[in-house]
């Protein structure tokens, strides 16, 4: 896209970012670094998080956990939604009991339980994230199943009575927009809860790094870790979720 054809909204967004950074730099001038470091110092520490092996291991750990949690939650939530649809007798149990319970259970409760049940590490963090993400995926996929064109399903069954074939050839393609929506929601929520889970039960990751930085009043690292999460979320949206959405929307 040429600069001349760039939408005005993008220019406005860029201008607001520049104004925000300028305001940040101006405000940081009169404050000590342990209260509000300047954007240059935070930018340098952000670069370190992605280049220095001692810091990169924490960035990679958080990223891998988020991706694994989203995939597992989508499989579990989608599987439960499909099970409720395929076995009507279980619908009341899944949508009437399990879904409200998982949806209402507090996030901090899962984090505390994981800290008690598991040793600090990958398993406890993934457990917390999956437990929180499953209801989002379950609700989205279940709504997609309710919106599936029943006439198209009946037409497919007139050609074959094999349920797995109908599921793979008709139902799943119709569900793809809802699956992509579930992925978007789960990916965003996963990054929001990753730090909470890592603060309570991990020896690695950006949350652990922030906890260690808090103990030494290293606000530069705290802000850099927050911006690293923003950058990773943006990269996942642009490099993975947006291409997936475009690919399946074209079908």
C-alpha positions in Angstrom: 0.0 0.0 0.0 1.5 3.3 -1.0 1.6 6.2 1.4 -0.7 8.3 -0.8 -3.4 5.6 -0.6 -3.0 5.0 3.1 -6.4 5.4 4.9 -6.7 8.5 7.1 -7.6 6.3 10.1 -4.2 4.7 10.0 -2.5 8.1 9.9 -4.5 9.1 12.9 -3.6 6.0 14.8 0.1 6.5 14.1 -0.2 10.1 15.2 -1.8 9.1 18.4 0.9 6.6 19.1 3.6 9.3 18.5 1.7 11.8 20.8 1.4 9.1 23.5 5.2 8.3 23.4 6.0 12.0 23.4 3.8 12.5 26.4 5.4 9.5 28.1 8.9 10.9 27.5 7.9 14.3 28.8 6.3 12.9 31.9 9.3 10.6 32.7 11.7 13.5 32.6 10.8 14.7 36.1 10.3 11.3 37.7 12.8 8.8 38.9 13.3 5.6 36.8 11.9 3.3 39.5 8.6 5.2 39.2 8.4 5.9 35.4 11.3 5.1 33.1 11.4 6.8 29.7 10.4 5.1 26.4 14.0 4.8 25.3 15.0 2.7 28.4 11.9 0.6 28.1 12.5 0.1 24.3 16.0 -1.1 25.0 14.8 -3.6 27.6 12.1 -4.7 25.2 14.7 -5.5 22.6 16.7 -7.4 25.3 13.6 -9.6 26.0 13.7 -10.8 22.3 17.5 -11.0 21.9 19.3 -11.9 25.1 19.2 -15.6 25.8 18.7 -15.1 29.5 15.5 -13.1 28.9 14.4 -14.8 25.7 13.8 -18.1 27.5 11.1 -16.4 29.5 9.5 -14.8 26.4 9.5 -18.2 24.6 8.1 -20.0 27.6 5.1 -17.7 27.9 4.5 -17.9 24.1 4.6 -21.7 24.0 2.3 -22.0 27.0 -0.3 -19.6 25.4 -0.3 -21.4 22.1 -0.5 -24.8 23.7 -3.3 -23.7 26.0 -5.4 -22.2 23.2 -5.1 -25.3 21.1 -6.0 -27.6 24.0 -8.9 -25.4 25.1 -10.2 -25.3 21.5 -10.1 -29.1 21.2 -11.8 -29.6 24.6 -14.4 -26.8 24.2 -15.2 -27.8 20.6 -15.3 -31.4 21.5 -17.7 -30.8 24.3 -20.0 -28.7 22.0 -20.0 -31.5 19.4 -20.6 -34.1 22.0 -23.6 -32.2 23.3 -24.9 -31.9 19.8 -24.4 -35.5 18.9 -25.7 -36.9 22.1 -28.8 -34.9 23.1 -29.1 -36.5 26.5 -25.7 -34.9 27.4 -26.8 -31.4 26.3 -28.4 -30.5 29.6 -25.3 -31.7 31.5 -22.8 -29.8 29.3 -24.7 -26.6 28.4 -26.8 -26.5 31.5 -24.3 -27.4 34.2 -20.7 -27.7 33.0 -20.7 -24.5 30.9 -22.1 -22.2 33.6 -19.8 -23.7 36.2 -16.7 -23.1 34.1 -17.8 -19.7 32.9 -18.5 -18.5 36.5 -15.5 -20.1 38.3 -13.1 -17.2 39.2 -9.7 -17.1 37.3 -7.8 -16.5 40.5 -9.4 -19.6 41.9 -7.9 -21.8 39.2 -4.5 -20.2 39.7 -4.6 -20.9 43.5 -5.8 -24.5 43.0 -3.0 -25.1 40.4 -0.4 -23.7 42.8 -1.7 -26.3 45.4 -2.2 -29.2 43.1 0.9 -29.0 40.9 4.6 -28.2 41.2 5.6 -24.8 39.7 6.1 -25.2 36.0 4.5 -25.6 32.6 1.8 -28.0 33.7 0.3 -25.7 36.3 0.3 -22.7 34.0 -1.3 -24.6 31.1 -3.9 -26.1 33.4 -5.0 -22.6 34.6 -5.1 -21.2 31.1 -7.0 -24.2 29.7 -9.6 -24.2 32.5 -10.3 -20.5 31.9 -10.3 -20.7 28.1 -12.5 -23.8 27.6 -15.9 -22.0 28.3 -15.0 -19.4 25.7 -14.4 -22.0 23.1 -17.4 -24.1 24.2 -19.8 -21.2 23.9 -18.5 -20.1 20.5 -18.6 -23.5 18.9 -21.9 -24.4 20.5 -23.4 -21.1 19.1 -22.0 -22.1 15.7 -23.6 -25.5 15.8 -27.0 -23.8 16.6 -26.5 -21.6 13.6 -25.6 -24.4 11.1 -28.1 -24.7 8.3 -30.1 -27.8 9.1 -31.4 -28.1 5.6 -27.9 -28.4 4.3 -27.2 -31.1 6.8 -30.3 -33.0 5.8 -29.3 -32.7 2.1 -25.8 -34.1 3.0 -27.4 -37.0 4.8 -29.5 -37.8 1.7 -26.2 -38.6 -0.1 -24.6 -40.5 2.8 -25.7 -41.7 6.2 -22.2 -41.8 7.5 -22.1 -39.2 10.3 -18.3 -38.7 10.3 -18.4 -38.0 6.5 -21.2 -35.4 7.0 -19.3 -33.9 9.9 -16.0 -33.5 8.0 -17.5 -32.4 4.6 -20.4 -30.1 5.7 -20.6 -29.4 9.5 -16.9 -28.5 10.1 -16.6 -26.1 7.1 -19.8 -24.3 8.3 -18.3 -24.1 11.8 -15.0 -22.6 10.7 -16.0 -18.9 11.1 -17.0 -19.7 14.7 -13.9 -21.7 15.3 -11.8 -18.7 14.1 -13.8 -16.5 16.4 -13.1 -18.8 19.3 -9.4 -18.8 18.4 -9.3 -15.0 18.4 -11.1 -14.7 21.8 -9.1 -17.5 23.4 -5.8 -16.1 22.1 -6.5 -12.6 23.5 -7.8 -13.9 26.9 -4.8 -16.3 27.2 -2.3 -13.4 27.1 -4.3 -11.5 29.7 -4.3 -14.4 32.2 -0.8 -15.7 31.4 0.8 -13.3 33.7 -1.6 -14.0 36.6 -0.9 -17.7 36.3 2.8 -17.3 36.1 2.9 -14.9 39.1 1.5 -17.7 41.3 3.0 -20.8 40.0 6.0 -20.6 37.7 9.8 -20.3 37.6 9.9 -19.0 34.1 7.9 -16.8 31.7 7.1 -13.1 31.5 5.0 -13.1 34.6 7.8 -14.6 36.6 10.1 -12.0 35.2 7.7 -9.3 36.2 7.5 -10.7 39.7 11.2 -10.8 40.0 11.5 -7.2 38.7 8.9 -6.0 41.2 11.1 -7.2 44.0 13.9 -5.1 42.8 11.8 -2.1 41.8 12.8 -2.6 38.2 9.8 -0.9 36.6 11.7 -0.8 33.2 11.5 -4.6 33.0 7.8 -4.6 34.1 6.8 -2.2 31.4 9.0 -4.0 28.8 7.3 -7.3 29.6 3.9 -5.7 29.2 4.9 -4.3 25.8 6.4 -7.7 24.8 3.0 -9.3 25.4 1.3 -6.6 23.3 3.9 -7.2 20.5 3.4 -11.0 20.7 -0.4 -10.7 20.6 -0.2 -8.3 17.6 2.2 -10.7 15.8 -0.1 -13.7 16.4 -3.1 -11.7 15.1 -1.3 -10.5 12.0 0.8 -13.6 11.2 -1.5 -16.4 12.1 -5.2 -15.5 12.9 -5.7 -13.0 10.1 -4.3 -15.3 7.4 -6.5 -18.2 8.7 -9.6 -16.0 8.7 -8.9 -14.8 5.1 -8.2 -18.3 3.9 -11.4 -19.8 5.2 -13.5 -16.8 4.3 -12.5 -17.3 0.7 -14.0 -20.8 0.7 
